[in-house]
């Protein structure tokens, strides 16, 4: 599903060179649930952004489902990201001017799904996550847990093969954090591949593999 080959990310200015990722090698099989742990600034989010085709490595290779990312055009990267990858963010990243329904619908609009099917898919997803009564609410009218469930609905509405979760419980209390993790565990049980960044040992334990990072390197598993 995902393979990293000597993957590095280096940031340069006129006077400073910073290595965010240092020659990482990793294989993630389809259907795996991986947790990546490590202190702030160790490269976790940079790695997730590269896996999600939001950024490019400085050296090395990312391979997604057998395709080398370096060989993809920008149009192909955008298409693959929209069709096959779902993102779940710590700060929810909902659009404040859109309702719950409209936020979840957005990926389907990008995919040019017809209006009738969009409505059916969104209402079905909101019902699965217990949000059908909130479909006309705006993000500021929701609790943090509800906002993250909306984020999760938007993340999976296109049925992605890969879910990338960046500190998905970071802004939630323990009860809502537990609820979100159970939802992710259910998605994994249904066959989704999940790569999650977290600082929390308890939430990391939901994953099959826990990988520790430090200073841009994998240091333990």
Order of alpha helices (4+ residues) and beta strands (2+ residues): beta-beta-beta-alpha-beta-beta-alpha-beta-alpha-alpha-alpha-beta-alpha-beta-alpha-beta-beta
